[in-house]
């Protein structure tokens, strides 16, 4: 009886996790195929097209490790920063917000957002962070070619 109950609870947790992960992947795929909403991005360019262009640009940067270092930096730091920036944007009076340096990639005016608005806010931050790291023209560091 107890074993059956524990098995049921485990199945509920497992199935809920699978559903949440799949829904997250569908959301990311949907948003990544929509035109980017970042100022400066070519009109109509999707996130997938942007990343394809930046991978091509990384192949031409000298030294080569510089371009791939920026890609690796985005892949490792992007997920953490996007979550932190989302939390800071939604809760600007929190302790985390007080410890986080000001950054133009943190959106303003989304304080107290409802739970169903959070994924859209998060995705906007992902796009802005990616653009800041890989798309903005820079005079120092890795000088990627302009986004095409």
C-alpha positions in Angstrom: 0.0 0.0 0.0 2.7 2.5 1.0 4.9 1.4 -1.9 2.0 1.9 -4.3 1.5 5.4 -2.9 5.2 6.3 -3.2 5.2 5.0 -6.8 2.1 7.1 -7.6 3.8 10.2 -6.1 7.0 9.5 -8.1 5.0 9.1 -11.3 3.2 12.4 -10.7 6.5 14.2 -10.1 8.2 12.5 -13.1 5.3 13.2 -15.5 5.0 16.8 -14.3 8.7 17.3 -14.9 8.5 15.9 -18.4 5.5 18.1 -19.3 7.2 21.2 -17.9 10.5 20.5 -19.8 8.6 19.8 -23.1 6.5 22.9 -22.7 9.6 25.0 -22.1 11.3 23.6 -25.2 8.2 24.3 -27.3 8.1 27.9 -25.9 11.8 28.4 -26.8 11.3 27.0 -30.3 8.3 29.2 -30.9 10.0 32.4 -29.6 13.3 31.7 -31.4 11.4 31.5 -34.7 9.7 34.9 -34.2 11.4 38.1 -35.3 13.8 39.5 -32.6 12.5 42.5 -30.6 16.0 43.9 -29.9 16.8 47.5 -31.1 19.5 47.3 -33.7 18.6 43.8 -34.9 17.8 43.5 -38.7 14.1 43.6 -39.2 12.5 40.2 -39.4 15.6 38.4 -38.2 14.8 35.4 -35.9 16.9 34.3 -33.0 17.9 31.1 -34.8 19.0 33.2 -37.8 20.9 35.6 -35.5 22.8 32.7 -33.8 23.6 31.1 -37.2 25.0 34.4 -38.4 27.1 34.8 -35.2 28.5 31.3 -35.5 29.6 32.1 -39.1 31.1 35.4 -37.7 32.9 33.5 -35.0 34.6 31.4 -37.7 36.2 34.5 -39.2 37.4 36.3 -36.0 41.1 36.4 -35.4 42.3 34.9 -33.1 39.8 32.1 -33.6 39.6 31.3 -29.9 38.2 34.8 -29.3 35.0 34.2 -31.3 34.4 30.8 -29.8 35.2 32.2 -26.4 32.3 34.6 -26.7 30.0 31.8 -27.8 31.1 29.7 -24.8 30.7 32.7 -22.5 27.1 33.2 -23.8 26.3 29.5 -23.4 27.6 29.3 -19.9 26.7 32.7 -18.4 23.5 33.4 -20.5 21.2 31.0 -18.7 22.3 32.3 -15.2 22.2 36.0 -16.1 18.8 35.7 -17.9 17.2 34.2 -14.8 18.9 36.7 -12.4 17.9 39.6 -14.6 14.3 38.4 -14.8 14.1 38.1 -11.1 15.6 41.6 -10.6 13.3 43.1 -13.2 10.2 41.6 -11.5 11.3 42.3 -8.0 13.4 45.5 -8.1 13.2 46.0 -4.3 14.6 42.5 -3.5 17.9 41.8 -1.9 19.1 40.2 -5.2 18.2 43.4 -7.0 20.2 45.5 -4.5 23.3 43.2 -5.0 23.0 43.2 -8.8 24.8 45.9 -10.8 22.8 48.1 -13.0 22.6 46.8 -16.6 20.7 48.2 -19.6 19.7 44.5 -20.4 17.5 44.5 -17.3 14.0 45.6 -18.4 12.2 48.4 -16.6 8.5 48.7 -15.9 7.8 45.0 -15.4 7.6 45.1 -11.6 5.2 42.6 -10.1 4.5 40.9 -13.4 2.0 38.1 -13.3 3.3 34.5 -13.6 2.2 34.1 -17.2 4.1 37.2 -18.2 7.4 35.9 -16.8 8.4 33.6 -19.8 8.0 36.6 -22.2 10.1 38.8 -20.0 12.8 36.1 -19.7 12.9 35.6 -23.5 13.3 39.3 -24.1 16.3 39.3 -21.7 17.8 36.3 -23.5 17.6 38.2 -26.8 19.1 41.4 -25.3 21.9 39.5 -23.6 22.7 37.6 -26.8 22.6 40.8 -28.8 24.8 42.6 -26.3 27.4 39.8 -26.2 27.5 38.9 -29.9 25.6 41.5 -32.0 26.6 45.0 -30.9 29.5 46.5 -32.8 32.5 46.7 -30.5 35.8 48.6 -30.8 37.6 46.4 -28.3 37.7 42.7 -27.7 36.3 40.3 -30.3 35.4 42.3 -33.3 32.7 40.3 -35.0 31.6 41.4 -38.4 28.2 43.3 -38.5 25.1 41.2 -38.3 23.8 40.4 -41.8 
